């Protein structure tokens, strides 16, 4: 409910240990009336040369700053969004305020990330009108894999295999509908499995900035050539930060930051995907052992930590092009991909 409220531009109220904090996401806020402060992620605050009042104790805590007297929606977004720094270079100076409730602030920042929004909030005076309430415990307990279920399945002839079957999965937690594509004749051998995160720009539009489209088509072919296999198509665009934030990361890459630094500069993890969702999809399909088609060791660890045995890792070799060569090298040198 709180995630939906944030995305709609409604206020939310985080309650913890008798304290209450009413917030509105900067990205979806409709006005700045009632805002007396701005809450920023630690990474964004560092870029703006702001110091957390408790930095000596915990440098990862969000930072609270006093709302400037000329605050409007445009300035609020410029403060929150690092991809706009070149367009709005003259911001501040800002005054950092004491952060009285670190757990609530951290929970709010994480909630924004779960909603696919920039981790930045307007802090409102009073309780606001009909806010969505949540607690740090609610955010910590968030898990969209446990509520996953099979919603529909049908035959789907595809170019790689005319006898394929598609299975759709739905969760009550959010609107992300994941799918699996099954190919071949099931037997006792472990299937060849590919975990493929949604990439609109690469899979559909043929972007040359990444290797997602070629990886998808190569994986489909290798799965079709095996005895049997499964493509899990996960709705976790941009390594889990969402399409809009991925495009912001692209803008930062155009400014000279690599894919890792672009994500962290936006206030997100290097890789925010949850591979327990894929593990749950395999469990619902009755699969306990897989031959995983991946270059990413975190996918292997993610499945095995969730109870799926990876009996073999199969590499996925894709040729680089002039537009993605640096991106692929960054994946190898900074995120441990075996390319």
Residue, then its C-alpha position, 0 to 999 in steps of 0.5 A: x500500500x505504501x509503495x502504491x501511495x509513493x508512486x501515485x504521489x500520495x504522502x506516507x507516514x513511517x512510524x517507529x518507537x513512538x515517532x512519526x515522519x510524514x514524507x512525499x517522494x520528490x519524484x512524484x510530489x505534486x507540490x512542495x507545500x508543507x515541506x520543511x526538509x528534504x531527506x536524501x540517500x547517503x550517496x546523493x548527499x555525498x555528491x552534494x558535499x553534505x555531511x551526515x550529523x552521525x557520519x562518524x557513527x554510520x556513514x550510510x545513514x540518509x541525510x536530512x537537509x533544511x528546505x531552501x526558501x526558494x524550494x519548488x518542484x523543479x529545485x527539489x528534483x534537481x536536488x534529488x536527481x544526479x543525472x540533472x547536475x549538469x543542467x542545474x549546477x548551481x544548487x545550495x548551499x544546503x544546511x544539514x539537520x540532525x537526523x533523530x530517527x535513523x531507522x525510519x529514514x533508512x526504511x523510507x529510502x529503501x521503500x523508495x527504491x522498492x517503488x522504483x523511485x529516486x530515494x529522496x523525500x520531502x519531509x512534511x509538517x504534521x501527519x498529512x491527510x490520509x497517509x499510507x502508514x508503514x514501519x521499518x519492520x514492514x520494509x525489512x519484511x518485504x518479500x515478493x517471492x513468497x506470494x508468487x503463484x502461477x496465474x496462467x499458462x499456454x502454448x507459445x510457438x517461438x522462433x527458437x522452438x515451435x513447441x514452447x510453453x509460457x507460464x505466467x506468475x503473479x504476486x500480490x505484493x506488486x504489479x510485476x508479472x514474471x514469466x517462464x518459457x519452457x522448451x523441450x521434453x522434460x526428463x530426469x536430467x536438470x534443465x538448462x535454465x537462463x535467468x534473464x532480467x527484462x531489458x526493454x531497450x536491449x530486448x525490444x529496441x535493439x540497444x547496442x549499449x548492453x548485451x541483453x538482446x543478444x544474450x536473450x536470443x543466444x540463451x533461447x537457442x541454447x535452451x532449445x538445443x538442450x534436452x529441455x530447459x527454461x527461460x525465466x524472464x524476470x521483471x527486474x529492469x535495469x538490474x532491479x532499479x527500473x526502466x526510468x532509473x536505468x535511463x537516468x543511469x544511461x545519462x550519467x554514463x554519457x557524462x563519463x560514469x561507468x554502470x556501477x558508479x551510475x547506479x550508486x550515484x543515483x542512490x541504488x545498489x550496484x545490483x538490486x535484483x532479487x534472485x529468490x523470485x527466480x528460485x520460487x518460480x522454479x519451485x512452482x515448476x517442480x525444478x530443484x536442480x539446474x544447469x545455469x546459463x550465466x556469466x554472473x556468479x551472483x545468480x548462482x549464489x542467489x539460486x543456491x541460497x534459496x534452495x535450488x541446486x546449480x549442478x553446472x554453470x554454462x557460459x554465455x559468450x556474446x561478442x562486444x560492439x563499440x557501444x558496449x565494450x566498456x560496459x562489458x569490461x566493467x561487468x568483468x572488472x567490477x562485478x565479477x562477471x566471467x565474460 
